[in-house]
Amino acid sequence: MLQFPPWKLGLIVLVLLWGVILALPNVVNMSGAPGWMPKKGVNLGLDLQGGVYLMMEIQADEVVANRLDVLSRDVSSALTTPASDRIFNLPEVKGRELVVRLTRPDADGNFRTEDALKRLQKLNGPVGGVIGGAQMYEMRISGKDTITITVPQAAEEALLKEALGKTMTIVRRRVDPEGVSEISITPQGNSRIILEAPGEPDPQRLKDLLNRDGRMTFNIVDSSAAAIQAAQAGAVKPGYRLLYDDQDIPYLINNIPEIVGSDVANAAQSFDEQNRPQITFRLNGNGARKFYETTAKNTGKQFAIVLDDKVMSAPRIDEPIPGGNVRITGTFSQQEAIDLAAIIEAGEMPAKLQFLDQRTVSPTLGQDSINAGYTAALIGLAAVAVFMVLVYGVLGFFAVLSLACNIILIFAGLSGVGATLTLPGIAGIILTIGMAVDANVLVFERIREEQGEGRSPWTATQAGYERALSTIMDANITTLIAATILYLLGSGPVKGFAVTLSIGIVTSVFTAYVVTRMITVGYMKLIKPKRFGI
């Protein structure tokens, strides 16, 4: 039926009105608009507003070495006797191997390596936690007093895949902690990551932000002057290491951390009583409990907060501290405090990033692309409008009106879903302008045939819309399937094109079949034509 019930007509008008409201921020500054109205337009991609492109890589050797380093702590616990008497030297990571050397032979000179190996096998789990899968570590006796632990190839591939996913998450948390910058992070192969940060003016800041390992620990400090002087002279106390803060003040730090970065729940930049930037963070339940126990046992001692082997702060413990709320004060700027908070909250990198490629896209080039796309869209719209009016007369003019509504709805859709518009996305909009009138052409040709058989404009229009619907849906659904596959399998520019094309297909069907028909029905009720000039 051609007629529109009042509720359906109201719904169509509401959709168009809401589309106009969503699209307004793209052409008008909405900063002073009421709170319920959208303030932000379409997010522009790297190629349209400039920014930074980085290609990074994680090294498999370092991923394996880091995993073995973590395992060494468990090895130490597993080989320590109930009487807390160690029977081994500290495990040592040598490249891709963890070497454990036993130190206490029995009366027969046997180091009991078989018994030690059985203890260590309890630390060995399946790759990826799948029961029945390959083992994570290969453990073997390589000498009468030595056990060597390595990571087999299957486990190495699983570790690299896990490290790549974790690294991508940490990169996103560090670069965009609020989740509003519309950065693009995509994997490339098994070990590479591509980061695109639109609108970022300083590539070095991003590299500095991502170069930090992010290993955060809380360690007890030996503050005796004699021990510190001896350490500076080269005689470091066993179990300790000498670290410095930003002021080059030395601290003798216990190697065994009391709290680690995984105990941090969240971190943020704030200001102290003198309005100076500081970092505040909250420990999770386990971390808060350990923090309270540590401060209770070590009253009067200094407690160092260490980030990547640099002492951030070393306050003195005056009393047990409950609650797990901690703050770091210093001489850093607000941006440095924001970056450090992002690093702390994001966590420790599974491996250091190697930067393979760096590009900076100029905002001027992006503006040139926008201007070129804008010009191409106007020319395409004008050409389509002239063609439709010349061939289909007043119905063609109605199609042009619905095409204008279609473009508004495309930008409303992009703004509504938070999609990022790229140069290929502009190409998708221009392509949509050409495709948007396809459905109208199918309907108008059917109306022309019905009129040729002597039917009135009402019956001809009704037959045209009813009989062309299946063809319109078939054509657009197949295109939508192709666009969906592009989105799922593509990346970067291809995804941008697919998003714009998908939104354009949906809005094209709506405007061509619903909006054009609504305008046509209104025209026939008002003018009552005896025949369409097509």
Salt bridges, closest charged atoms under 4 A:
GLU57 OE2 - ARG192 NE 3.58
ASP61 OD1 - ARG96 NH2 2.33
ASP69 OD2 - ARG73 NH2 3.83
ASP85 OD2 - ARG104 NH1 2.73
GLU97 OE2 - ARG140 NH2 3.82
ASP115 OD2 - ARG112 NH2 2.49
GLU156 OE1 - ARG96 NH1 2.44
GLU162 OE2 - ARG67 NH2 3.81
GLU200 OE1 - ARG205 NH1 3.23
ASP213 OD1 - LYS352 NZ 3.88
ASP222 OD2 - LYS237 NZ 2.85
ASP246 OD1 - LYS310 NZ 3.33
ASP263 OD2 - LYS290 NZ 2.89
ASP272 OD2 - ARG276 NE 2.89
GLU273 OE2 - ARG327 NH1 3.47
GLU293 OE2 - ARG289 NH1 3.34
ASP308 OD2 - ARG212 NE 3.14
ASP309 OD1 - ARG241 NH1 2.68
ASP339 OD1 - ARG205 NH2 2.96
ASP357 OD2 - ARG359 NE 3.07
GLU445 OE2 - ARG448 NH1 3.24
GLU449 OE1 - ARG446 NH1 3.43
GLU450 OE1 - ARG455 NE 3.25
GLU450 OE2 - ARG467 NH1 2.73
